[in-house]
């Protein structure tokens, strides 16, 4: 299939230089580059964050909840953990 693309002149010059060095046509260099991009896109895997959810406040051990309550609440406890 024949298709037309506008390619910036500096890039065309670089493609032709690479083709000369490799002893192939500029067309072959472009086809190889596009094939590589398509293959990479097919093999890309999306990053998935693992599920790190917890059961919540009710699942926390009673002694832990008591400790949190006695120390000004969960927010205060978290802030204290940053103090040194």
C-alpha positions in Angstrom: 0.0 0.0 0.0 1.3 3.4 -0.9 0.8 6.3 1.6 2.2 9.8 1.8 3.6 11.4 4.9 5.2 14.7 5.5 8.5 14.2 7.2 10.8 17.0 8.3 13.8 17.5 6.1 16.4 17.0 8.8 14.8 13.6 9.6 14.7 12.6 5.9 18.4 13.4 5.7 19.1 11.3 8.8 17.1 8.4 7.4 19.0 8.5 4.1 22.3 8.6 6.0 21.4 5.5 8.0 20.2 3.8 4.8 23.5 4.4 3.1 25.5 3.2 6.1 23.4 0.0 6.2 23.4 -0.5 2.5 19.6 -0.5 2.3 16.9 1.8 1.0 15.4 4.7 3.0 12.1 2.9 2.6 13.5 -0.1 4.4 14.7 2.0 7.2 11.3 3.7 7.6 9.5 0.3 7.4 11.8 -1.1 10.1 11.3 1.8 12.4 7.5 1.8 12.0 7.4 -2.0 12.6 9.4 -1.6 15.8 7.0 1.1 17.1 4.0 -1.1 16.3 5.5 -4.1 18.0 6.4 -2.0 21.1 2.8 -0.7 21.3 1.5 -4.2 21.1 3.7 -5.5 23.9 3.3 -2.5 26.2 1.6 -3.5 29.5 -0.3 -0.9 31.5 1.0 -0.3 35.0 -1.6 -1.6 37.5 -1.3 -0.6 41.2 -1.8 -3.7 43.3 -4.9 -3.7 45.6 -3.7 -2.6 49.0 -7.1 -1.9 50.5 -7.7 -2.9 54.1 -10.8 -4.0 55.9 -11.1 -0.7 57.7 -11.5 0.7 61.2 -13.8 -2.1 62.4 -11.2 -4.8 61.5 -8.5 -3.1 63.6 -7.7 -4.8 66.8 -9.5 -3.2 69.8 -6.3 -2.4 71.6 -5.0 -0.6 68.5 -8.2 1.4 68.2 -7.9 2.3 71.9 -4.3 3.4 71.4 -5.3 5.6 68.5 -8.2 7.1 70.5 -5.9 7.9 73.5 -3.4 9.7 71.3 -5.6 12.2 69.7 -7.0 10.2 66.8 -5.6 8.6 63.7 -4.5 11.9 62.1 -2.5 12.9 65.2 -0.9 9.4 65.3 0.2 9.6 61.7 1.6 13.1 62.3 3.5 11.9 65.3 5.1 9.1 63.3 6.9 11.7 61.2 8.5 13.3 64.3 12.0 12.3 65.2 
